[in-house]
Amino acid sequence: MFKGGFRRSGLEWFSSLPVCLLLLSVVLFSTSSDIHNQMLRGGEQLWSGYYKLRMDPVAPTCNPEQDIEAAVAQELARGPAEDDPMAALLGVQEKDPADVRLAIERSVADCKTAHHSYDSQREQLTPGVRAYRAVELFVADLIAFGLESQRYTLVLLVMLCAGTATLTRHHIAMRAMETRLDYTVSHTLQTLANAMLLGSSLIFRQSSLGTETTISSEELLLHNFWVIGFACLILASLYRLIRAPSDLIPGGSLNKAFLAVPLYTVMCLISGTYFALIGHASGIGIYLGKMMELADMFLNVGLYVWVGMMLKQTRLATLVFNLFRPWRMPPEMLAVVAVLVAAIPTAYTGASGIFVIAAGAVIYSELRAAGARRQLALAATAMSGSLGVVLRPCLLVVVIAYLNREVTTDDLFGWGIWVFVLTAAMFTLVALAVNRQSKFDLAPASEAMPAMIQAFRPLVPYVLVIVAVVLLYRYALDVRMDEFSAPRLLPVIMLAILLYEHVSLKNRKGRASGEINHQGLERSLRGATNDTTAEIGALLLLLGLSVSIGGVIERSHIMQSFPQSFDSVWSAMVLMVVILVILGMIMDAFGAVILVTATVATIAYSSGIHPIHFWMVTLVAFELGYLSPPVALNHLLTRQVVGEAEVLAAQQETGNFYQRHERIIMPLIAMGISLVLVAFVPLLFYA
């Protein structure tokens, strides 16, 4: 099972292995909370009053055998206290013996009850209770440690993965580094940007230490983590700048070289320069610190990417595509099926970019294996995460409802179904009608159905594994599969699938080698984590700097230059669409939602746009922004996971203008028409 498992490269020992342990710790800490809840319930069922037994009882100090008559006489003989201000104000009043006796009797009764409860709890503290309590309290401490360490885990994850992405040249840019000039310009600006990040973090640290409020040791440690991390990132970019690879093409164009600069570097230079000009040099550090307020959300991003890379190591996607092969679908129709099926996992990941990184390579390779042309496969891969963001239980919709009291998740998910139907219909129409190059000649049902049923049989064990994990969490831990539990359930499900494949396929290696290519549990997990590390670094650093860009937009008061309300709801909607698409082009979904809530949403509400309508438009506009040049983030992520060679090969394909640029134009037509319909048709009914 673990043969050769310790033969790792230096990068695997110091990057992939720690990242794997960090991600496993996130799953462990989040799952331990569910285990602890069940332990508390189990303890209460085994021992009535277990909640009181979690701590050793303290013996009462009162005397249950107190002489009531003597106590009454003593109290009556005692005068008012000399320092009692009420006695001095109201004068001396005689005590009623009956009231004194009643008070003392009640006190003695309470004392006896306390002693009885103490004796009862001591009797209940059997060795079994003490052993159970020790385990339960250990789990409680583990949960507390996990919650307190979330921010540190996120910083370590960002820095380890960002350093790996720098060393492996895996950051997200408009184009790959091909020439020596590309390489020099890119890594020079990366070094400058990393130095800017370090300087901003140092200034933020010093300003925090100089405030009148005492900074806690935990906050100081977090500042130190950022500083050390950015210092290491500078060293990584300097190392890459000095140690240029030998396969670079000599020369190059300066204009193209700037396109090879990572997007996070561009965002850092823009926001850092702006904050420096307005005398707020600690701005980037402050906005990166705001990531810590949503540490659990960004950790979930890492978990989703890890899940996607583990999926890539399994046969699951191939087996799912095998279900549709008997129908002999044309490539265009198979691309539609792939995008529609991908909407379900996208709904659980909560953002299209995360899903493209997580599963884009699998979708692209399967479409190509089924005969799809490169342009079509790239278009479908880029759109694979665009349709499911409006479906339950998308985390992005939950965040919108949390930040905006005008809408609820039920309302948004209810209308989201219709938006999904519309966008799915538009993509289907464009894919099948605009540039279909194959005959629409499906296999007859009498031939396809038996083959489809036969293809489903290998999927049955996978379904059983998934159901087993879901039911285990449901009945053993009382955890349902939803948007909150998915980040910790999906990694466990994928680990269970990898374990199943290890057990079931280890004796089948060499048989039907064209179909089975499984390397074992350890190698598969290691390969998935290797891929995950660079992807997380590229994505999380980009998300963090997009928050900083949001700070630039917020502090520059750009939105205040627009009217705060419009007399015409149609004019307001036109402006909303333009702004939201632009935000989708330059920011990640979660950061953009926070910014839109604070700025654009209030203008829309005051102009008469219904809140539910506005947020449906926002979600579709964001997706159009992620597919729109010049940035086209989803296309950049697609290129990131499928490889530069495939994209270059697609660009060299011949045909008319549409066919040469189908990967860009097809998603724009489908999502553009959908956005226009979602934005303006409802206005006909309530404007």
Secondary structure as GFF3:
##gff-version 3
##sequence-region A 1 687
A	DSSP	alpha_helix	10	11	.	.	.	ID=ss1
A	DSSP	pi_helix	12	16	.	.	.	ID=ss2
A	DSSP	alpha_helix	17	46	.	.	.	ID=ss3
A	DSSP	alpha_helix	50	53	.	.	.	ID=ss4
A	DSSP	alpha_helix	68	77	.	.	.	ID=ss5
A	DSSP	alpha_helix	85	90	.	.	.	ID=ss6
A	DSSP	alpha_helix	97	124	.	.	.	ID=ss7
A	DSSP	alpha_helix	127	148	.	.	.	ID=ss8
A	DSSP	alpha_helix	150	167	.	.	.	ID=ss9
A	DSSP	alpha_helix	180	210	.	.	.	ID=ss10
A	DSSP	alpha_helix	217	242	.	.	.	ID=ss11
A	DSSP	alpha_helix	254	259	.	.	.	ID=ss12
A	DSSP	alpha_helix	263	277	.	.	.	ID=ss13
A	DSSP	alpha_helix	283	289	.	.	.	ID=ss14
A	DSSP	three_ten_helix	290	294	.	.	.	ID=ss15
A	DSSP	alpha_helix	295	312	.	.	.	ID=ss16
A	DSSP	alpha_helix	316	322	.	.	.	ID=ss17
A	DSSP	three_ten_helix	325	327	.	.	.	ID=ss18
A	DSSP	alpha_helix	331	349	.	.	.	ID=ss19
A	DSSP	alpha_helix	352	369	.	.	.	ID=ss20
A	DSSP	alpha_helix	374	383	.	.	.	ID=ss21
A	DSSP	three_ten_helix	388	390	.	.	.	ID=ss22
A	DSSP	alpha_helix	395	403	.	.	.	ID=ss23
A	DSSP	alpha_helix	409	433	.	.	.	ID=ss24
A	DSSP	alpha_helix	445	456	.	.	.	ID=ss25
A	DSSP	three_ten_helix	457	459	.	.	.	ID=ss26
A	DSSP	alpha_helix	460	471	.	.	.	ID=ss27
A	DSSP	pi_helix	472	476	.	.	.	ID=ss28
A	DSSP	alpha_helix	486	505	.	.	.	ID=ss29
A	DSSP	alpha_helix	521	555	.	.	.	ID=ss30
A	DSSP	three_ten_helix	559	561	.	.	.	ID=ss31
A	DSSP	alpha_helix	569	586	.	.	.	ID=ss32
A	DSSP	alpha_helix	589	598	.	.	.	ID=ss33
A	DSSP	alpha_helix	600	606	.	.	.	ID=ss34
A	DSSP	alpha_helix	611	626	.	.	.	ID=ss35
A	DSSP	alpha_helix	633	642	.	.	.	ID=ss36
A	DSSP	alpha_helix	644	651	.	.	.	ID=ss37
A	DSSP	alpha_helix	657	660	.	.	.	ID=ss38
A	DSSP	alpha_helix	662	680	.	.	.	ID=ss39
A	DSSP	alpha_helix	683	686	.	.	.	ID=ss40
###
